[in-house]
Amino acid sequence: MDLNGIKSRAQKVKAPQAESGARVRTSSSLDKLTARLQAADQQEQSGLRKAAPLFAFAAALLFFVLVVTSLLPSTSPSAGDVVFRVVVFANFLLITVLLLRKLRHLSEIDYAAPMRQFLEATERRYRFMRPWDYLIIIVGCVLLGSVTGIHVVNVMMERYFGPEHLTLIIVSYCVFFTGLCVMGLVFTYLNWKRDKRQLWLEIRQTLAEFSDEETGSTPTSSESEVSRS
């Protein structure tokens, strides 16, 4: 047995560099993903800073009109008008509060947090809508649609149509309001798809890779396809 030959060949064997290079690329890609998420959050913050004052001004204006018309005898509105104005004011006020709350939440994000923890929180935040969002939208649309519908139907009946057209007015309003809600939901989805969907998919894929590393398994092609869906 040629021990010197074996020793010489053993000394020439070097550790593979692929794993180290993979770590470098993974770290670099995570840094880039974090930077892109931070840039997207800053862009969203800029939009919220512009939108919140507008909704706050609209809420204040509606409140002022409500108070003035309620106090002046010459402009005393009916009970239906008061309820309608109160609901519209409450809607603008709620939107303002939600915008300010989201703005504060964005300003408190810790981009230096542990990567797994940061991405899990960001994945939830970048989803299109969460169950709580659906509940708010459904309740808000039903409340606003009902109160607005009563107001619109009464105005149309008093000024333009007679009682024989009541069913037509109600059906027309329901179709119009439902279409308006659907359009709002579609545009909201398209905006999310344009601004956040790709980042959300990358976050999910990265989290799946973290899980695979923890379990020591390699994702199959089908699992990778699911992670991109």
C-alpha positions as CSV (number, residue, x, y, z in Angstrom):
1,M,0.0,0.0,0.0
2,D,1.4,3.3,-1.1
3,L,0.7,5.5,2.0
4,N,2.6,8.4,0.7
5,G,0.5,8.4,-2.5
6,I,-2.7,8.2,-0.6
7,K,-1.6,11.1,1.7
8,S,-0.6,13.2,-1.3
9,R,-4.0,12.7,-3.0
10,A,-5.8,13.4,0.2
11,Q,-4.1,16.7,0.6
12,K,-5.2,17.8,-2.8
13,V,-8.9,17.2,-1.9
14,K,-10.6,20.5,-1.2
15,A,-14.0,21.2,0.4
16,P,-16.7,22.0,-2.2
17,Q,-17.4,25.7,-2.5
18,A,-21.0,25.5,-3.7
19,E,-22.5,25.6,-0.2
20,S,-20.5,28.7,0.8
21,G,-21.5,30.4,-2.5
22,A,-25.1,29.4,-1.9
23,R,-25.0,31.0,1.5
24,V,-23.6,34.2,0.0
25,R,-26.2,34.3,-2.7
26,T,-29.0,33.5,-0.2
27,S,-27.8,36.3,2.1
28,S,-27.6,38.7,-0.8
29,S,-31.0,37.8,-2.1
30,L,-32.5,38.3,1.4
31,D,-30.9,41.7,1.7
32,K,-32.3,42.7,-1.7
33,L,-35.8,41.4,-0.8
34,T,-35.7,43.4,2.5
35,A,-34.6,46.5,0.6
36,R,-37.5,46.1,-1.9
37,L,-40.0,45.6,0.9
38,Q,-38.7,48.7,2.7
39,A,-39.0,50.7,-0.5
40,A,-42.5,49.4,-1.1
41,D,-43.5,50.3,2.5
42,Q,-42.1,53.8,2.1
43,Q,-44.1,54.3,-1.0
44,E,-47.2,53.2,0.7
45,Q,-46.5,55.5,3.6
46,S,-46.1,58.4,1.2
47,G,-49.6,57.6,-0.3
48,L,-51.2,57.3,3.2
49,R,-49.7,60.7,4.3
50,K,-51.4,62.3,1.3
51,A,-54.8,60.4,1.7
52,A,-55.3,60.7,5.4
53,P,-55.6,64.5,5.6
54,L,-58.1,64.5,2.7
55,F,-60.4,62.0,4.4
56,A,-59.9,63.9,7.7
57,F,-60.9,67.2,6.0
58,A,-63.9,65.5,4.4
59,A,-65.0,64.1,7.8
60,A,-64.6,67.5,9.5
61,L,-66.6,69.2,6.7
62,L,-69.4,66.7,7.0
63,F,-69.5,67.1,10.7
64,F,-69.6,70.9,10.4
65,V,-72.5,70.6,7.9
66,L,-74.3,68.2,10.1
67,V,-74.1,70.4,13.2
68,V,-75.0,73.6,11.3
69,T,-78.0,72.1,9.5
70,S,-79.2,70.5,12.8
71,L,-79.0,73.7,14.8
72,L,-80.5,76.2,12.3
73,P,-84.3,76.0,12.3
74,S,-84.5,77.2,8.7
75,T,-82.4,74.3,7.5
76,S,-83.6,71.6,9.9
77,P,-83.3,68.3,8.0
78,S,-85.6,65.3,8.4
79,A,-84.6,62.3,10.6
80,G,-83.7,60.3,7.5
81,D,-81.3,63.0,6.3
82,V,-79.7,63.2,9.7
83,V,-79.1,59.5,9.8
84,F,-77.7,59.6,6.3
85,R,-75.3,62.4,7.1
86,V,-74.2,60.7,10.4
87,V,-73.4,57.5,8.6
88,V,-71.5,59.2,5.8
89,F,-69.5,61.2,8.4
90,A,-68.8,58.1,10.4
91,N,-67.6,56.3,7.3
92,F,-65.1,59.1,6.5
93,L,-64.0,59.2,10.1
94,L,-63.5,55.4,10.2
95,I,-61.4,55.5,7.0
96,T,-59.3,58.3,8.5
97,V,-58.6,56.3,11.7
98,L,-57.7,53.2,9.7
99,L,-55.3,55.1,7.5
100,L,-53.6,56.7,10.5
101,R,-53.4,53.4,12.3
102,K,-51.8,51.7,9.2
103,L,-49.4,54.6,8.9
104,R,-48.3,54.2,12.5
105,H,-47.9,50.5,12.0
106,L,-45.7,51.0,9.0
107,S,-43.5,53.4,10.8
108,E,-43.0,50.8,13.6
109,I,-41.7,48.0,11.4
110,D,-38.3,46.7,12.5
111,Y,-36.4,45.8,9.3
112,A,-33.5,44.5,11.4
113,A,-35.6,41.9,13.2
114,P,-34.8,38.2,12.7
115,M,-35.4,37.4,9.1
116,R,-37.9,34.5,9.7
117,Q,-39.9,36.6,12.1
118,F,-39.8,39.7,9.8
119,L,-41.0,37.7,6.7
120,E,-43.8,36.0,8.6
121,A,-45.2,39.3,9.8
122,T,-44.7,40.9,6.3
123,E,-46.4,37.9,4.6
124,R,-49.5,38.5,6.6
125,R,-49.4,42.2,5.9
126,Y,-48.9,41.8,2.2
127,R,-51.9,39.4,1.7
128,F,-54.7,40.7,-0.5
129,M,-57.2,40.7,2.4
130,R,-57.5,38.9,5.7
131,P,-60.7,37.5,7.3
132,W,-61.1,40.7,9.4
133,D,-60.9,42.8,6.3
134,Y,-63.7,40.9,4.7
135,L,-65.9,41.3,7.8
136,I,-65.3,45.1,7.9
137,I,-66.1,45.4,4.2
138,I,-69.3,43.4,4.3
139,V,-70.6,45.2,7.4
140,G,-69.6,48.6,6.1
141,C,-71.1,48.0,2.7
142,V,-74.4,46.7,4.1
143,L,-74.7,49.6,6.6
144,L,-73.7,52.3,4.1
145,G,-75.8,50.8,1.3
146,S,-78.9,50.5,3.4
147,V,-78.8,54.0,4.8
148,T,-77.8,55.5,1.5
149,G,-80.5,53.5,-0.3
150,I,-83.2,54.7,2.0
151,H,-82.1,58.3,1.5
152,V,-81.8,58.0,-2.3
153,V,-85.1,56.2,-2.7
154,N,-87.0,58.8,-0.6
155,V,-85.4,61.7,-2.5
156,M,-86.2,60.1,-5.9
157,M,-89.8,59.4,-4.8
158,E,-90.4,62.9,-3.5
159,R,-88.9,64.8,-6.5
160,Y,-89.0,62.7,-9.6
161,F,-91.1,59.6,-9.4
162,G,-94.4,58.4,-8.0
163,P,-95.2,55.4,-5.8
164,E,-95.8,53.2,-8.8
165,H,-92.1,53.3,-9.6
166,L,-90.9,52.3,-6.1
167,T,-89.9,48.8,-7.0
168,L,-88.0,50.0,-10.1
169,I,-86.1,52.6,-8.0
170,I,-85.1,50.1,-5.3
171,V,-83.9,47.5,-7.9
172,S,-82.0,50.1,-9.8
173,Y,-80.3,51.3,-6.7
174,C,-79.4,47.8,-5.5
175,V,-77.9,47.0,-8.9
176,F,-75.9,50.3,-9.0
177,F,-74.6,50.0,-5.5
178,T,-73.6,46.3,-5.9
179,G,-71.8,47.2,-9.1
180,L,-70.0,50.0,-7.4
181,C,-68.9,47.7,-4.6
182,V,-67.7,45.1,-7.1
183,M,-65.8,47.7,-9.0
184,G,-64.1,48.9,-5.9
185,L,-63.1,45.4,-4.9
186,V,-61.7,44.7,-8.4
187,F,-59.7,47.9,-8.5
188,T,-58.4,47.2,-5.1
189,Y,-57.3,43.7,-6.2
190,L,-55.6,45.1,-9.4
191,N,-53.7,47.7,-7.3
192,W,-52.6,44.9,-4.9
193,K,-51.6,42.7,-7.9
194,R,-49.5,45.5,-9.4
195,D,-47.8,46.7,-6.2
196,K,-47.6,43.7,-3.8
197,R,-48.4,40.4,-5.3
198,Q,-44.9,39.6,-6.7
199,L,-43.3,40.5,-3.4
200,W,-45.9,38.4,-1.5
201,L,-45.1,35.4,-3.6
202,E,-41.4,35.9,-3.1
203,I,-41.9,36.1,0.7
204,R,-43.9,32.9,0.6
205,Q,-41.3,31.1,-1.4
206,T,-38.5,32.3,0.9
207,L,-40.5,31.1,4.0
208,A,-41.0,27.7,2.3
209,E,-37.3,27.5,1.7
210,F,-36.6,28.2,5.4
211,S,-39.0,25.5,6.3
212,D,-37.3,23.1,3.9
213,E,-33.9,23.9,5.4
214,E,-35.2,23.3,8.9
215,T,-36.6,19.9,8.0
216,G,-33.6,19.0,5.8
217,S,-35.7,18.3,2.8
218,T,-35.5,19.6,-0.7
219,P,-38.7,21.1,-2.3
220,T,-40.1,19.1,-5.2
221,S,-41.2,20.8,-8.4
222,S,-44.8,20.5,-7.3
223,E,-44.2,22.1,-4.0
224,S,-42.3,24.9,-5.7
225,E,-45.2,25.4,-8.0
226,V,-47.6,25.6,-5.1
227,S,-45.4,28.2,-3.4
228,R,-45.7,30.4,-6.4
229,S,-49.5,30.1,-6.7
